[in-house]
Amino acid sequence: MAEETPESSGTSLLHNSAATASKPRHFLKDVVFHGKFQLLNSLAPEENTQCQHGLYFQDGERRVDYILTYHIKKPSSSRSNRQSSRFTDNAFTRSLRRGTARLGRPPPPQPRVVPEVASQDHSMDYHEDDKRYRREEFEGNLRDMGLELEKDEDTKTPGVGFVKIHAPWHVLCREAEFMKLKMPTKKVYEVKQCSGVGAKINTLVNKATEPLHPNVEENRAQNVKHLSYAFSREKQHLFDLSDRDSFFDSKTRASIVFEVLKRTKCTKAKYSMGITSLLGSGVYTAAYPLHDGDVDGENVEPNDRKLLYEEWASYSVFYKYQPIGLVRKYFGEKIGLYFAWLGLYTQMLIPASLVGVIVFLYGCATVDNNIPSMEICHPRNNITMCPLCDRACNYWKLKEACGTARASHLFDNPATVFFSIFMALWAAMFMEHWKRRQMRLNYEWDLTGFEEEEEELKDHPRAEYELCVMQKSLKKEHKTQKTEKEKLTCRDRLPAYMTNIVMMLLMIGVTFAIVFGVILYRISITAALHMSNNPTTRSNVRLMVKTTAAIINLVVILILDEVYGAVARWLTVLEVPKTDKSFEERLIFKTFILKFVNAFTPIIYIAFFRGRLVGRPGSYLYVFESYRMEECAHGGCLMELCIQLSITMLGKQLIQNNLFEIGIPKLKKLIRYIKSKRRTFQEEEREKKLQRYETDHFLEPFAGLTPEYMEMIIQFGFVTLFVASFPLAPLFALLNNIIEIRLDAKKFVAELRRPVAARAKDIGIWYNLLRGVAKVAVIINAFVISFTSDFIPRLVYQYMYSPDGSMHGFVNHTMSYFNVSDFQDGKEPMDPHHLGYQVEMCRYKDYREPPWSNTPYVVSKEFWAVLAARLAFVIVFQNVVMLMSDIVDWLIPDIPKDISLQIHKEKILMVELFMKEEQGKMQFIDSMTPCDGKERNNHAPVARSRSIPHTYSHTHANNF
């Protein structure tokens, strides 16, 4: 079809240059003068307001769809010389020179070069010339692809040149057909609503939640829906093209231009370079689409960005639902799915938080009735405990652990077992609920059937992969193509994988080493504090050591998180994955493994290893022959595990997830702004309003959704993995996510450059990671309940050893005797009379034979009974909970019934639409064909081809 492009700019005449070249010379001069005159007029002060804001070309008609920026070194020439140079080097003049060269005519006279400017140009180094050469070639190729370009080097941002890109209508149609974009057709059908009791319930729920819905049009339920179909130039009559400017919105136009950029290459150099390689090598410094407008200020025109800022990114609307439809409309499906998942996850945390608070309150209410803690805190308790460290520590009374024992009951009670089972089922229900929500969004966003399209489009090689293959091929030109491929596969990729494995193991080893260093810190600082003369310090040694060690672990985790993120990206780049999808999945997997190990290694040590590799009095286990391994408090390690979990979780959420996300982008933006304005402008020029593309240039580049998902996956681990020891984890996660949603929204709307919209029908590899964490959480909670808490020892004592079936005597049952005369030389306390009397026997927590038995200090039969009960509980708990999770998975269908019916209805309507169209065409052909059979046979094909150039067969409709 005919292309509709504005004729008010010289660059718009590019597509007519070939025809113009055949005209007489005086006609060419008139066209050149006329094009320059129009360009000069377009720069007049009377240009419209939208052009001034930088959303349009200089002609004020063609919208800027994409921006490329590059570094420039301006010569010290006048402004007029710079402008004339820009006009002379436009697309029209270059195409004109090519046209006249084909006709054998000399090119038009070039403008006279100022000697000073020429000398400065010659003084530029080779790299700048090479970059400029690559830019010219790349931009020429973009013009050959049909895009329209306009340069702007005379901006208020010094040292930065801007290339404005516009996709005309024919390019949009061509690329939309290639990308198989589903667009709404003219056909409208009614969406079936619920009836009966379900409809009444939905009506009541909608009325009750009306204040919670944002005030946006996209968020309201629609009773009708446009039938969508993959765009085709042959089927344009099916679509409503009355308003072409709004048919392809700014998000879609930017996506189309980005696809063209990815396919366009520089081929005249030693190796081809795509847009990614050009950005990496510094030929271009940035590439981004424009935001629709400003979010605040005076006289700001209404736009989707401003609406998102008011109804989504504001903390005053924290209690409202997210406008997911508008988020998808502005940022694309991939980002829309992330925020939809985050919103659903936050909603699901509400019931988990309520149950967690109830469990915690149950512990608070029953702490005074807990018999073991009552026995420990009883004033008549006269049990003497063995020293906690060598030499510096003294004998102590068990009642000194009263506070720890009472605090441990808050998290170590029978309700925590119920809460662990509840959270396992909660995770399964969350997964199923998200699958149903995802299918509903796929239907509403016309993403059904997207797998087939993705399979066709996802295998485009990455620019780095092409660059690597090209470099290798240049080095091995004497080899055959088959031998070269074998060399690339066997010699280059195998070492990359080996390097990745070695580096991953090395980073994990670094984490283990740091955890071991913190263990040594705890051991040494405990001994040092016990030697203090301050009685308050000696009485709070455990609390001080636990808290400071947890803070040190938190600081190390925050630092290593940044290091591991960079290492994971570096290792993934070494692999040179072939496609962007493969690169993203490998990067996510490596980052997840490193950050997961970094965050949970200290917690796993406290939960499963601390207090179990200690030994016994008289035969302790030592590290480096001087550091005695640390023990748990008498109430168990569950309290210390709770402290470590709470500090790590809250610290990561407050510092890393919130402060870093707010502070670092603002600081980077301030630094870029200061650098660009440093001693460059006069004061009055600083106050001038920047163009839209200049303002967006100062924003932080979009770095992908991996950091956002990673934060939530690690948080999901804190919520599910060790929830038996910290029932308040869902509550803290809920409070964090309420802030996180608005914080991320504000960052995407106001702090980041607008990302290129990407289509996606699911959250990808993140769903598999969530399922994996949920499965592992069942096993870990089983071990926490069984081995870290005293739940199993209490049950064994109550039903096997208690004389009256109660918990009286449990504390005495769990402790063994030790004769102080069996201490090793130099390991006994320095002050054996610290308690005021000579100690002959001390107690320690373990199941061992007493010193007066025939086998002193050997593990007793009670130890084996408790161990067997613990292992049996792990097996039963794991299988029962996983079976219940599978039942929940089976009972809840992945696709809602109404969505399944609507998808089926859409397919039927689409087939009927094309069948009806085909029948109309056949009737029209029959009416135009003569009745004579011979003439019918001779002329029917001709009439068919001339009357209806684009037909749709019955076979195609049936295949659809």
C-alpha positions, 0 to 999 in steps of 0.5 A: 500500500502507499506509504504516508509520510510527511513532506515537511522535512528534507529527510522525508524525501529520502524514499523518493531520491532514486526517482529524483536522481533521474530529473534534470540538474536544475530540478535537483537544485530546486529540490535541495533548496526547497528541502533545506528551506523547509528544514530551516523553517522547521527550526523556527521559534514557532514550532509547536509545543510537542516538538519543543518537548522532544517527542517529535521530529523538527517537523512536529508531525513524525513522532520519535519512537526511539533514541540512540545517543553517542559521544561527540567532540564539538569543534570550536566553530560557530553554531551556524557552521554546526547547523549547516554541517548537520543539514548538509549531511542529512539523508537526502543529500547522501542519497542524492550523491548516490543517485547522481553517481549512478548517472555518471554525473559529478556530485553536488558541490560540498560546503567549504570546510573551515581550516580550523575545523579541518585541523581539529577533525584531523587531530581526532584519534583513530578510534573516534574516526572508526566510531563515526564511520560505523555510525554512518554505516549503521544509520545508512542501513537503518534508512535502507530498512525504512526507518527515518532518522534525524540527528541533533547535536546542538542540545543542552547536553554537551558531548552527547549527540542524539539520533531520533528514529521514527518508524513510518506506517509501512515499516510498522505494518511489515514488522508487526506482521513479522513479529506476529503481533496480535492486534484487535480486530473490528469483531466484538463479542460479549464476554460471558459473565457468571450467573446464579450464586456466583454472580451475586457473590462477585457483585457483593465482593466488587461493591465491598472492594470498590474503594480499593480499585485504582481510578483508571479505565484499564482496570475496570471490567469490560463486558465486551472484548475485541477479537484479536488476530495476528496482524497481516498486511493482507488482512488490514481490512479486518482491523480498525485503521481509522486512527492510524496514530493510535493503532500502534501505541508508543510501546509497540512502536518502540518494540518494533524499532528495537527489533529492526535495530537488532537485525541491522548490522554493520558489515563493512568492518572486519566483522559484523556488529549489531546494536548490542555490540555497537553499544558495548564498543562505545559507538553508541552510548545508550539506546532507549525509547521515550517516556510519554511525558512528565509526571509532575509540574505545571501544565503537564498534559494528561498521559499514561505515565502521569496516571501511573505516577498518581494511581500506582507509584504514590505511597498514598495509594498503598492500600489499593490494587495495582492497575496491572492493565495500565502497567502492561499497556505502558511497559509491556507484558513481561513487566506487567507479569512481574508486578501481577506476580508480586501483587498476588504474592503480597496478597497471599502473605496476608493469611500467612501473616495472620496465622503466624501472628496467632502462632506467636501469640499462642507462644506468648500466652502459654509461656507461663504454663510451659513446664520445662521453662518453669523448671529452669526458672524455679528458684529452688533449681540448684543444678550446676552447669559445666563451663561454656568455655575453657579456663575463662568461663566458670561454673554457672547455675541453670536458672541463669538461662531462664530468659533464654528458655522462656524466649525459646518457647515463643518459637518452639511450641506445638503450634509451630509444627502446625504452622510448618504444615500450613506454610507448605500447603500455603506455598502449594496454593500460592503456586496454583493460584498464580497459574490461574491468575497467569492464564487469566492475564494471558486471555485478557492480554491476547497471549494465548498461543504465544508459545508457537510464536516464541519458538519461531522468534527466540532463536535469533543469535545474540550479538556477542555470539555472532561476534565470537563466532566471527572472530574465531572464523577470521582466525581459522580461515584455512579450516573447513566449516565443519572443522571450525564448528568442531573447534568452537564447540570442543575447544572454546566452550568446554573451558568456559564451562570448566571455568564456570564450575571452578569459579562457582565452587570458589565463590561458595568456598569463600562463603564457607570461609567467611562463615567459619571466620564468624564462628571463630569470632564468636568463640574468641569474643565469648572467652574475652567477654567472660573475662570482663570485670563488669558483671553486666557484661558477663551476664549478657555474653550470649546475647551480645555475641549472637547479635554482633555475629548476626550483624557481621553476617548481614554486612558480609551478605550484603557485600557478597551479594553485589560481588556474586552478581558481577561474578555471575554475569562475567561467567555467563558472558564467558559461555557466550550463550547463543540466544538472549533467552539462554543468556538470561536463564543461565545468568539467573541460575548462577546468580540464584545459586550464589546468592542463595548460598550466601544468604542461607549458609550462616542460617543452615550452620546454626540450624543443623551444625552448631552444638552437634560438633562439640564433644563433651566435657573432658573431650571437647572438639577443638579447631586449630587446637585452641578454639573450642567449638561453641555450644547451644544454649540450654533452650536449644539453638532455635532462639539463636536461629530466630535472631539470625533470621530476623536480623538477616531478613530485616537487614536485607529488606531495609538496607538492600531492597529499599535504601539501595533502590532509592539512594543509588539511582538518585545518586547516579542520576545526580552524578550524571547531571553534575558532570554534564553541566560542569562549567559548560553552560551559562546560568540562564541556559541551565534554566531552560527546559530540556527536551524529552530525550535529554531528560530521559538521558539522565535517567538510570538505564533499565537493568532488567527484572532479574534483581527484582525477582531475585529479591523476592525469591530470596524473601520467599526462601526466608518465609518458607524455609525456616518458618518453623523457627520464625513464625513472624517472617510472613508478617515482615515480608508483607510489610516490606512488600507493601512498600516494595510495590510502590517503591518499584513502581516509582522507580520504573515510572520516574527513575528509570529510562523506559524499557523496551516492551517485551512479550511474555506469557509467564514468569519463565525460570522463576516459577521453577525456582519457586517450586524448587524452594517450596519443595526444599522448604518441606524437607528443611522444616522437617529437619528444623522441627526434628533436630533443631527444636526440642519437639521430638525429645519432649514427645519421646520423654512424655510417652516413653520415660515420664512416670505420670505422662507429663513434662515434669522432670524433662529438663533433668532427663535431658542432662548428663553428669560430669566429674570435674576431676576428669577435666583435661589439664589446663582446661578447668576453670581458673576460679573453681570456687566462683559459686562459693563452694567446691564443685564435684559434679556438673551437668551438660545437655546430652544423652550420655552415661554417668561417670559412675556407670560401667561405660562412662560418658558413652551415648545412652539408649535414650539418645538412640531412641530420640534419634530414631524418633527424629528420623521417623518424624522427618520421613512421615512429615515430608511424605504427608506434607508433600502428599497434601500439596499434590492433592491441592495441586490436583484439586485446583485446575490450572485454567479457570473454567470461564477462561477456558470457555472464552478461549474456545469461543474466540477460536470458533468466532475467528473461524466463523469470521474467515469462513463468512469472509470466504463465502462472501468472496465466492458469491461475489466472484460467482456474480461477476462470472458469465454463465457460460461454462466455457467462459467461466473456466477461462475467465474465473481465475482472472476475475478472481485474481483481479477482483480479490487480490488477497484471499483466505482459503477454507484450509487456512481457516480450518487450520486456524 
